[in-house]
Amino acid sequence: MNFHRSDSRFFLIAGPCAIENRDMVMHTADTLRRVCQKLDVDIIFKASFDKANRTSLSARGVGMKKGLRILSEVKRTFGLPILTDVHESWQCNEVAEVADILQIPAFLCRQTDLLQAAAQTGRVVNVKKGQFLAPWDMRGAVEKCRKAGCNEVLLTERGSSFGYGRLVVDMTSLAEMRKLGCPIIFDATHSVQQPSTERGVTGGNREMVPVLMRAALAVGIDGLFLEVHPTPNKAISDAANQLCLEDIEKVLMQAIKIDNTVKLLDY
């Protein structure tokens, strides 16, 4: 897949935050595949087998072995590229046997061993910008991956800490990170998180997802990251900020209109 989309439509990374069970994941993947085929959007399916970066001892997912089996079935059945998180360096080689893209969670974006292990698999690496970092500080993560042999590093903006329990998005960070020579992705759903505001559980405001998405598309991005769930309020992770699966077509239609307009402008 061409990740540099200056003259063509954005690609989409989408799926549920956590792998809760096979049936939910398969249903979500099939729905996303059909919608994106209809709208002519390239999609990468995303789901996490373990939500290790949690404030409290809440549900984490099905684990690596079972999670990779489910993701492998998604790939085999629907022909979709796969993205999933890695949290420890020893996971990278096994995950790379299934996933086309290894994702480094934002909280771990400075972990040298993890970055290098992911890069050495030969897979694409998507590094989420830490909530605690300036966009230009992502140069270090990019250099670690490239020196370890990764030919394609993606960078994802997902908001910055603004006091307790609040994230804000500096849209200039998209332009700043583009200077590093990487495709730039905007994670609209994690950017509306309200960390640890619900008695140790992350809150959020999914109504603001389309607002931030439209702003990022107007700036110009290569990829859009959206977490979706058939019944988001019942999700085991990020229930407050995941989009409802049945709304994804409407949201993407908005995104396409803005992206098409931006592509006509000469920046």
Rosetta blueprint (number, residue, H / E / L):
1 M L
2 N L
3 F L
4 H L
5 R L
6 S L
7 D L
8 S L
9 R L
10 F L
11 F E
12 L E
13 I E
14 A E
15 G E
16 P L
17 C L
18 A E
19 I L
20 E L
21 N L
22 R H
23 D H
24 M H
25 V H
26 M H
27 H H
28 T H
29 A H
30 D H
31 T H
32 L H
33 R H
34 R H
35 V H
36 C H
37 Q H
38 K H
39 L H
40 D L
41 V L
42 D L
43 I E
44 I E
45 F E
46 K E
47 A L
48 S E
49 F L
50 D L
51 K L
52 A L
53 N L
54 R L
55 T L
56 S L
57 L L
58 S L
59 A L
60 R L
61 G L
62 V L
63 G L
64 M H
65 K H
66 K H
67 G H
68 L H
69 R H
70 I H
71 L H
72 S H
73 E H
74 V H
75 K H
76 R H
77 T H
78 F H
79 G L
80 L L
81 P L
82 I E
83 L E
84 T E
85 D E
86 V L
87 H L
88 E L
89 S H
90 W H
91 Q H
92 C H
93 N H
94 E H
95 V H
96 A H
97 E L
98 V L
99 A L
100 D L
101 I E
102 L E
103 Q E
104 I E
105 P L
106 A H
107 F H
108 L H
109 C L
110 R L
111 Q L
112 T H
113 D H
114 L H
115 L H
116 Q H
117 A H
118 A H
119 A H
120 Q L
121 T L
122 G L
123 R L
124 V E
125 V E
126 N E
127 V E
128 K E
129 K L
130 G L
131 Q L
132 F L
133 L L
134 A L
135 P H
136 W H
137 D H
138 M H
139 R H
140 G H
141 A H
142 V H
143 E H
144 K H
145 C H
146 R H
147 K H
148 A L
149 G L
150 C L
151 N L
152 E L
153 V E
154 L E
155 L E
156 T E
157 E E
158 R L
159 G L
160 S E
161 S E
162 F L
163 G L
164 Y L
165 G L
166 R L
167 L E
168 V E
169 V L
170 D L
171 M L
172 T H
173 S H
174 L H
175 A H
176 E H
177 M H
178 R H
179 K L
180 L L
181 G L
182 C L
183 P L
184 I E
185 I E
186 F E
187 D E
188 A L
189 T L
190 H H
191 S H
192 V H
193 Q E
194 Q E
195 P E
196 S E
197 T E
198 E E
199 R L
200 G L
201 V E
202 T E
203 G E
204 G E
205 N L
206 R H
207 E H
208 M H
209 V H
210 P H
211 V H
212 L H
213 M H
214 R H
215 A H
216 A H
217 L H
218 A H
219 V H
220 G L
221 I L
222 D L
223 G E
224 L E
225 F E
226 L E
227 E E
228 V E
229 H E
230 P L
231 T L
232 P H
233 N H
234 K H
235 A L
236 I L
237 S L
238 D L
239 A L
240 A L
241 N L
242 Q L
243 L E
244 C E
245 L H
246 E H
247 D H
248 I H
249 E H
250 K H
251 V H
252 L H
253 M H
254 Q H
255 A H
256 I H
257 K H
258 I H
259 D H
260 N H
261 T H
262 V H
263 K H
264 L H
265 L L
266 D L
267 Y L
